[in-house]
Amino acid sequence: MTKFKDRLSQAHILIADGATGTMLQQMGLPPGAAPERWTLENPDTIRSLHRGYVEAGADMILTNTFGGSRLRLEMEGLGERVREINLTAARLAREIAGDEVLVLGDIGPTGQLIAPLGTLTYEQAVSVFAEQAAALAEGGVDAILIETMSDLNEAKAAVEGARQATDLPILVTMSFDTHGRTMMGVKPADAARELWALGVDAVGANCGRTLSENLEAIRQMREALPEATLMAKPNAGLPRMDGVESVYDVTPEIMADYARKFSDLGVKIFGGCCGSTPDHIKATSLALRSQHSDA
């Protein structure tokens, strides 16, 4: 049994970290710049980001590789540094996580549409995801997290690619942000059924629009698939512009209150996405551990 599966089998809920991109912007990443570039150019800031979440009580942290596929990195002129970026990001996270905190190798969408909607073939997508997953596994991650997916075919290609590259556990979360569906029209219940049937270790929802919409997506997943291991990593609400800054109005206390509601639906892993900070994760960790001790 892997360390990840051992932790997953324990009774209490696992706390994931919060935002990466919006936190790095607060730490000086220029608007529009690829966070992955800082893995190589500003590793101390990446260490600081991870350390903040570990100190806040996170049981697992994500590598700074959301846009770490070859197709995404080519947009930044970094296409030939896929292995270097993912390997380095995994090692930086592992350095801060130590032996007690889990590291999830983070894989986001390619940014391209799979045929017939786009020009990217399914086989090409599988190859791109396999390349990224292999470097993350080499860097010492405990599991692969495929996140913020809108297209079920792309999510399946990512699972297949990860399986080609490694035998690590795989988690998949999709983003439900358009009338309770993904941008590509996928319903939460359908996503849960199709992804869980692939034999992944957890399914769920991340990002999206609001905490309440994420909660509803998880509720539908739970009803469709009572036996599934569920993960939720919602945004701290929708951002609003305050001058040139994006401001998220969900406070740590609000997120902690919602975390209890997610826990009541049997979510096994809970963290934050865009706009969430170590303060959100600390409040969530305290609330969920208090709830568990009272149970």
C-alpha positions as a Markdown table, in Angstrom:
| # | Residue | x | y | z |
|---|---|---|---|---|
| 1 | Met | 0.0 | 0.0 | 0.0 |
| 2 | Thr | 1.4 | 3.4 | -0.9 |
| 3 | Lys | 1.8 | 6.2 | 1.6 |
| 4 | Phe | -1.1 | 8.1 | -0.1 |
| 5 | Lys | -3.5 | 5.2 | 0.1 |
| 6 | Asp | -2.5 | 4.5 | 3.7 |
| 7 | Arg | -3.4 | 8.1 | 4.6 |
| 8 | Leu | -6.6 | 7.9 | 2.6 |
| 9 | Ser | -7.7 | 4.9 | 4.5 |
| 10 | Gln | -7.6 | 6.7 | 7.8 |
| 11 | Ala | -10.8 | 8.0 | 9.4 |
| 12 | His | -10.2 | 11.7 | 9.4 |
| 13 | Ile | -10.6 | 14.1 | 6.4 |
| 14 | Leu | -7.4 | 15.2 | 4.7 |
| 15 | Ile | -6.6 | 18.9 | 4.3 |
| 16 | Ala | -5.2 | 20.0 | 0.9 |
| 17 | Asp | -3.5 | 23.3 | 0.3 |
| 18 | Gly | -5.0 | 26.5 | -1.2 |
| 19 | Ala | -4.3 | 28.6 | -4.2 |
| 20 | Thr | -1.0 | 28.6 | -6.1 |
| 21 | Gly | -1.4 | 31.1 | -8.9 |
| 22 | Thr | -3.2 | 33.9 | -6.9 |
| 23 | Met | -0.8 | 33.4 | -4.0 |
| 24 | Leu | 2.3 | 33.7 | -6.2 |
| 25 | Gln | 0.8 | 36.9 | -7.7 |
| 26 | Gln | 0.6 | 38.3 | -4.2 |
| 27 | Met | 4.2 | 37.3 | -3.8 |
| 28 | Gly | 5.3 | 39.3 | -6.8 |
| 29 | Leu | 4.6 | 37.1 | -9.9 |
| 30 | Pro | 3.8 | 39.6 | -12.7 |
| 31 | Pro | 0.2 | 39.4 | -14.1 |
| 32 | Gly | 0.1 | 37.0 | -17.1 |
| 33 | Ala | 3.4 | 35.4 | -16.2 |
| 34 | Ala | 3.5 | 31.6 | -16.0 |
| 35 | Pro | 3.8 | 30.4 | -12.4 |
| 36 | Glu | 5.9 | 27.4 | -13.6 |
| 37 | Arg | 8.7 | 29.8 | -14.7 |
| 38 | Trp | 9.2 | 30.7 | -11.1 |
| 39 | Thr | 9.9 | 27.0 | -10.3 |
| 40 | Leu | 13.3 | 27.5 | -12.1 |
| 41 | Glu | 13.8 | 31.3 | -11.6 |
| 42 | Asn | 12.5 | 31.9 | -8.1 |
| 43 | Pro | 12.6 | 28.6 | -6.2 |
| 44 | Asp | 12.8 | 30.2 | -2.7 |
| 45 | Thr | 9.4 | 31.8 | -3.3 |
| 46 | Ile | 7.9 | 28.4 | -4.3 |
| 47 | Arg | 9.4 | 26.9 | -1.1 |
| 48 | Ser | 7.9 | 29.7 | 0.9 |
| 49 | Leu | 4.5 | 29.1 | -0.7 |
| 50 | His | 4.6 | 25.4 | 0.2 |
| 51 | Arg | 5.9 | 26.1 | 3.7 |
| 52 | Gly | 3.0 | 28.5 | 4.4 |
| 53 | Tyr | 0.5 | 25.8 | 3.7 |
| 54 | Val | 2.3 | 23.1 | 5.6 |
| 55 | Glu | 2.5 | 25.4 | 8.6 |
| 56 | Ala | -1.2 | 26.1 | 8.2 |
| 57 | Gly | -2.0 | 22.4 | 8.7 |
| 58 | Ala | -2.2 | 21.0 | 5.2 |
| 59 | Asp | -1.9 | 17.3 | 4.9 |
| 60 | Met | -1.0 | 17.5 | 1.2 |
| 61 | Ile | 0.4 | 20.2 | -1.1 |
| 62 | Leu | 0.3 | 20.5 | -4.9 |
| 63 | Thr | 3.3 | 21.0 | -7.1 |
| 64 | Asn | 3.6 | 24.2 | -9.0 |
| 65 | Thr | 2.9 | 22.5 | -12.3 |
| 66 | Phe | -0.8 | 23.2 | -13.2 |
| 67 | Gly | 0.4 | 24.5 | -16.6 |
| 68 | Gly | 3.3 | 22.1 | -16.8 |
| 69 | Ser | 2.4 | 20.2 | -19.9 |
| 70 | Arg | 4.4 | 20.6 | -23.0 |
| 71 | Leu | 1.5 | 22.3 | -24.8 |
| 72 | Arg | 1.0 | 24.9 | -22.1 |
| 73 | Leu | 4.8 | 25.5 | -21.6 |
| 74 | Glu | 5.3 | 26.0 | -25.4 |
| 75 | Met | 3.1 | 29.1 | -25.1 |
| 76 | Glu | 5.7 | 30.4 | -22.7 |
| 77 | Gly | 8.7 | 29.4 | -24.8 |
| 78 | Leu | 9.4 | 26.6 | -22.2 |
| 79 | Gly | 8.4 | 23.6 | -24.2 |
| 80 | Glu | 11.8 | 22.0 | -24.1 |
| 81 | Arg | 12.0 | 22.3 | -20.3 |
| 82 | Val | 9.0 | 20.1 | -19.4 |
| 83 | Arg | 11.0 | 17.4 | -17.5 |
| 84 | Glu | 13.2 | 20.0 | -15.8 |
| 85 | Ile | 10.2 | 22.1 | -14.6 |
| 86 | Asn | 8.1 | 19.2 | -13.4 |
| 87 | Leu | 11.0 | 17.4 | -11.8 |
| 88 | Thr | 12.2 | 20.6 | -10.0 |
| 89 | Ala | 8.7 | 21.5 | -8.9 |
| 90 | Ala | 8.2 | 18.0 | -7.4 |
| 91 | Arg | 11.5 | 18.1 | -5.6 |
| 92 | Leu | 10.8 | 21.6 | -4.2 |
| 93 | Ala | 7.5 | 20.4 | -2.8 |
| 94 | Arg | 9.0 | 17.2 | -1.5 |
| 95 | Glu | 11.7 | 19.2 | 0.3 |
| 96 | Ile | 9.2 | 21.2 | 2.2 |
| 97 | Ala | 6.7 | 18.4 | 2.7 |
| 98 | Gly | 9.2 | 16.0 | 4.3 |
| 99 | Asp | 7.9 | 12.6 | 5.2 |
| 100 | Glu | 4.6 | 13.6 | 6.9 |
| 101 | Val | 2.9 | 15.8 | 4.3 |
| 102 | Leu | 1.8 | 14.3 | 1.0 |
| 103 | Val | 2.8 | 15.8 | -2.4 |
| 104 | Leu | 0.4 | 15.7 | -5.3 |
| 105 | Gly | 1.8 | 16.1 | -8.8 |
| 106 | Asp | -0.5 | 18.7 | -10.3 |
| 107 | Ile | -1.7 | 18.4 | -13.9 |
| 108 | Gly | -4.1 | 20.9 | -15.4 |
| 109 | Pro | -5.7 | 21.0 | -18.9 |
| 110 | Thr | -3.6 | 21.4 | -22.0 |
| 111 | Gly | -5.4 | 24.6 | -23.1 |
| 112 | Gln | -6.4 | 22.9 | -26.4 |
| 113 | Leu | -9.6 | 21.2 | -27.6 |
| 114 | Ile | -9.5 | 17.6 | -28.4 |
| 115 | Ala | -10.8 | 16.5 | -31.8 |
| 116 | Pro | -13.4 | 16.8 | -33.2 |
| 117 | Leu | -13.8 | 20.1 | -31.5 |
| 118 | Gly | -10.2 | 21.0 | -31.9 |
| 119 | Thr | -7.0 | 19.7 | -33.7 |
| 120 | Leu | -5.4 | 17.9 | -30.7 |
| 121 | Thr | -5.9 | 14.1 | -31.1 |
| 122 | Tyr | -6.7 | 12.0 | -28.1 |
| 123 | Glu | -3.5 | 10.0 | -28.6 |
| 124 | Gln | -1.5 | 13.3 | -28.6 |
| 125 | Ala | -3.1 | 14.4 | -25.4 |
| 126 | Val | -2.3 | 11.0 | -23.8 |
| 127 | Ser | 1.4 | 11.4 | -24.8 |
| 128 | Val | 1.5 | 15.0 | -23.4 |
| 129 | Phe | 0.1 | 14.0 | -20.1 |
| 130 | Ala | 2.3 | 10.9 | -19.8 |
| 131 | Glu | 5.4 | 13.1 | -20.3 |
| 132 | Gln | 4.4 | 15.4 | -17.5 |
| 133 | Ala | 3.4 | 12.6 | -15.1 |
| 134 | Ala | 6.6 | 10.8 | -15.7 |
| 135 | Ala | 8.7 | 13.8 | -14.6 |
| 136 | Leu | 6.5 | 14.4 | -11.5 |
| 137 | Ala | 6.8 | 10.8 | -10.5 |
| 138 | Glu | 10.6 | 11.0 | -11.0 |
| 139 | Gly | 10.6 | 14.0 | -8.7 |
| 140 | Gly | 9.0 | 12.0 | -5.8 |
| 141 | Val | 5.3 | 12.9 | -5.7 |
| 142 | Asp | 3.0 | 10.6 | -3.8 |
| 143 | Ala | 0.1 | 10.8 | -6.3 |
| 144 | Ile | -1.1 | 12.5 | -9.4 |
| 145 | Leu | -3.9 | 15.1 | -9.3 |
| 146 | Ile | -5.6 | 15.9 | -12.6 |
| 147 | Glu | -7.6 | 19.0 | -11.9 |
| 148 | Thr | -9.8 | 21.8 | -13.3 |
| 149 | Met | -10.9 | 19.6 | -16.2 |
| 150 | Ser | -13.9 | 20.6 | -18.4 |
| 151 | Asp | -13.8 | 17.9 | -21.0 |
| 152 | Leu | -14.3 | 14.3 | -20.0 |
| 153 | Asn | -12.2 | 13.1 | -22.9 |
| 154 | Glu | -9.3 | 15.2 | -21.8 |
| 155 | Ala | -9.7 | 14.0 | -18.3 |
| 156 | Lys | -9.7 | 10.4 | -19.5 |
| 157 | Ala | -6.6 | 11.1 | -21.7 |
| 158 | Ala | -4.8 | 12.5 | -18.6 |
| 159 | Val | -5.7 | 9.4 | -16.6 |
| 160 | Glu | -4.4 | 7.1 | -19.4 |
| 161 | Gly | -1.3 | 9.2 | -19.8 |
| 162 | Ala | -0.5 | 9.1 | -16.1 |
| 163 | Arg | -1.1 | 5.3 | -16.1 |
| 164 | Gln | 1.4 | 4.9 | -18.9 |
| 165 | Ala | 4.0 | 6.8 | -17.0 |
| 166 | Thr | 3.5 | 5.6 | -13.4 |
| 167 | Asp | 1.6 | 3.3 | -11.0 |
| 168 | Leu | 1.0 | 6.1 | -8.5 |
| 169 | Pro | -2.5 | 6.8 | -7.3 |
| 170 | Ile | -4.6 | 9.2 | -9.5 |
| 171 | Leu | -7.2 | 11.8 | -8.4 |
| 172 | Val | -9.4 | 13.7 | -10.9 |
| 173 | Thr | -11.4 | 16.8 | -10.2 |
| 174 | Met | -13.5 | 18.8 | -12.7 |
| 175 | Ser | -14.6 | 22.4 | -12.7 |
| 176 | Phe | -18.4 | 23.0 | -12.7 |
| 177 | Asp | -18.9 | 26.6 | -13.5 |
| 178 | Thr | -21.7 | 26.9 | -16.2 |
| 179 | His | -25.2 | 26.3 | -14.8 |
| 180 | Gly | -24.0 | 23.4 | -12.7 |
| 181 | Arg | -22.0 | 21.8 | -15.5 |
| 182 | Thr | -18.5 | 22.1 | -16.8 |
| 183 | Met | -17.7 | 24.5 | -19.7 |
| 184 | Met | -18.1 | 21.5 | -22.0 |
| 185 | Gly | -21.5 | 20.7 | -20.6 |
| 186 | Val | -20.5 | 17.7 | -18.3 |
| 187 | Lys | -22.8 | 17.1 | -15.3 |
| 188 | Pro | -21.3 | 16.2 | -11.9 |
| 189 | Ala | -23.0 | 12.9 | -11.7 |
| 190 | Asp | -21.9 | 11.8 | -15.2 |
| 191 | Ala | -18.3 | 12.9 | -14.4 |
| 192 | Ala | -18.2 | 10.9 | -11.2 |
| 193 | Arg | -19.6 | 7.7 | -12.8 |
| 194 | Glu | -17.3 | 7.8 | -15.8 |
| 195 | Leu | -14.1 | 8.8 | -14.0 |
| 196 | Trp | -14.7 | 6.4 | -11.0 |
| 197 | Ala | -15.2 | 3.6 | -13.5 |
| 198 | Leu | -11.6 | 4.1 | -14.6 |
| 199 | Gly | -10.4 | 2.9 | -11.3 |
| 200 | Val | -9.0 | 6.3 | -10.0 |
| 201 | Asp | -8.5 | 6.8 | -6.3 |
| 202 | Ala | -10.7 | 10.0 | -5.9 |
| 203 | Val | -13.0 | 12.1 | -8.0 |
| 204 | Gly | -14.4 | 15.5 | -7.3 |
| 205 | Ala | -14.8 | 19.2 | -8.0 |
| 206 | Asn | -12.4 | 22.2 | -7.9 |
| 207 | Cys | -12.2 | 25.8 | -8.8 |
| 208 | Gly | -15.7 | 26.7 | -10.2 |
| 209 | Arg | -17.6 | 29.8 | -9.2 |
| 210 | Thr | -18.9 | 29.6 | -5.7 |
| 211 | Leu | -18.7 | 27.5 | -2.6 |
| 212 | Ser | -22.4 | 26.7 | -2.8 |
| 213 | Glu | -22.1 | 25.6 | -6.4 |
| 214 | Asn | -19.2 | 23.4 | -5.6 |
| 215 | Leu | -21.1 | 21.9 | -2.7 |
| 216 | Glu | -24.0 | 21.1 | -5.0 |
| 217 | Ala | -21.7 | 19.4 | -7.5 |
| 218 | Ile | -20.3 | 17.3 | -4.7 |
| 219 | Arg | -23.8 | 16.5 | -3.5 |
| 220 | Gln | -24.8 | 15.2 | -7.0 |
| 221 | Met | -21.6 | 13.2 | -7.2 |
| 222 | Arg | -22.3 | 11.6 | -3.8 |
| 223 | Glu | -25.9 | 10.8 | -4.7 |
| 224 | Ala | -24.7 | 9.2 | -8.0 |
| 225 | Leu | -21.9 | 7.3 | -6.5 |
| 226 | Pro | -22.2 | 6.6 | -2.8 |
| 227 | Glu | -19.0 | 4.5 | -2.7 |
| 228 | Ala | -16.7 | 7.1 | -4.3 |
| 229 | Thr | -13.9 | 8.8 | -2.5 |
| 230 | Leu | -14.6 | 12.5 | -3.1 |
| 231 | Met | -12.3 | 15.5 | -3.2 |
| 232 | Ala | -13.3 | 19.2 | -3.2 |
| 233 | Lys | -11.0 | 22.2 | -3.7 |
| 234 | Pro | -13.3 | 25.3 | -4.3 |
| 235 | Asn | -12.4 | 28.9 | -5.0 |
| 236 | Ala | -12.7 | 31.5 | -2.3 |
| 237 | Gly | -15.7 | 32.8 | -4.2 |
| 238 | Leu | -15.6 | 34.9 | -7.4 |
| 239 | Pro | -13.0 | 37.7 | -7.6 |
| 240 | Arg | -14.0 | 41.3 | -8.0 |
| 241 | Met | -11.7 | 44.0 | -9.1 |
| 242 | Asp | -10.5 | 46.6 | -6.6 |
| 243 | Gly | -8.4 | 49.0 | -8.7 |
| 244 | Val | -5.9 | 46.7 | -10.4 |
| 245 | Glu | -6.2 | 43.9 | -7.8 |
| 246 | Ser | -8.5 | 40.9 | -7.8 |
| 247 | Val | -10.2 | 40.6 | -4.4 |
| 248 | Tyr | -11.9 | 37.4 | -3.1 |
| 249 | Asp | -14.6 | 38.1 | -0.5 |
| 250 | Val | -14.8 | 34.6 | 1.0 |
| 251 | Thr | -13.2 | 34.9 | 4.4 |
| 252 | Pro | -11.3 | 32.0 | 6.2 |
| 253 | Glu | -14.3 | 31.7 | 8.5 |
| 254 | Ile | -16.8 | 31.3 | 5.7 |
| 255 | Met | -14.6 | 28.7 | 4.0 |
| 256 | Ala | -14.2 | 26.8 | 7.3 |
| 257 | Asp | -18.0 | 26.8 | 7.7 |
| 258 | Tyr | -18.5 | 25.4 | 4.2 |
| 259 | Ala | -15.7 | 22.8 | 4.8 |
| 260 | Arg | -18.0 | 21.3 | 7.5 |
| 261 | Lys | -20.8 | 21.0 | 5.0 |
| 262 | Phe | -18.5 | 19.3 | 2.5 |
| 263 | Ser | -17.4 | 17.0 | 5.3 |
| 264 | Asp | -21.0 | 16.1 | 6.0 |
| 265 | Leu | -21.3 | 14.8 | 2.4 |
| 266 | Gly | -18.4 | 12.5 | 3.1 |
| 267 | Val | -15.7 | 14.4 | 1.3 |
| 268 | Lys | -12.3 | 12.8 | 2.1 |
| 269 | Ile | -10.0 | 15.6 | 0.8 |
| 270 | Phe | -10.8 | 19.3 | 1.2 |
| 271 | Gly | -8.7 | 22.3 | 0.3 |
| 272 | Gly | -9.0 | 25.6 | -1.5 |
| 273 | Cys | -8.4 | 26.9 | -5.1 |
| 274 | Cys | -8.2 | 30.4 | -6.5 |
| 275 | Gly | -8.2 | 33.2 | -3.8 |
| 276 | Ser | -7.6 | 30.9 | -0.9 |
| 277 | Thr | -4.6 | 31.5 | 1.4 |
| 278 | Pro | -2.8 | 29.8 | 4.3 |
| 279 | Asp | -5.3 | 31.6 | 6.6 |
| 280 | His | -8.2 | 29.8 | 4.8 |
| 281 | Ile | -6.4 | 26.5 | 5.1 |
| 282 | Lys | -5.6 | 27.0 | 8.8 |
| 283 | Ala | -9.2 | 27.9 | 9.6 |
| 284 | Thr | -10.5 | 24.9 | 7.6 |
| 285 | Ser | -8.0 | 22.6 | 9.2 |
| 286 | Leu | -9.0 | 23.7 | 12.7 |
| 287 | Ala | -12.7 | 23.5 | 11.9 |
| 288 | Leu | -12.6 | 20.0 | 10.4 |
| 289 | Arg | -10.3 | 18.5 | 13.0 |
| 290 | Ser | -12.6 | 20.0 | 15.7 |
| 291 | Gln | -15.6 | 18.4 | 13.9 |
| 292 | His | -13.9 | 15.1 | 13.7 |
| 293 | Ser | -12.9 | 15.1 | 17.4 |
| 294 | Asp | -16.5 | 15.9 | 18.4 |
| 295 | Ala | -17.9 | 13.1 | 16.2 |
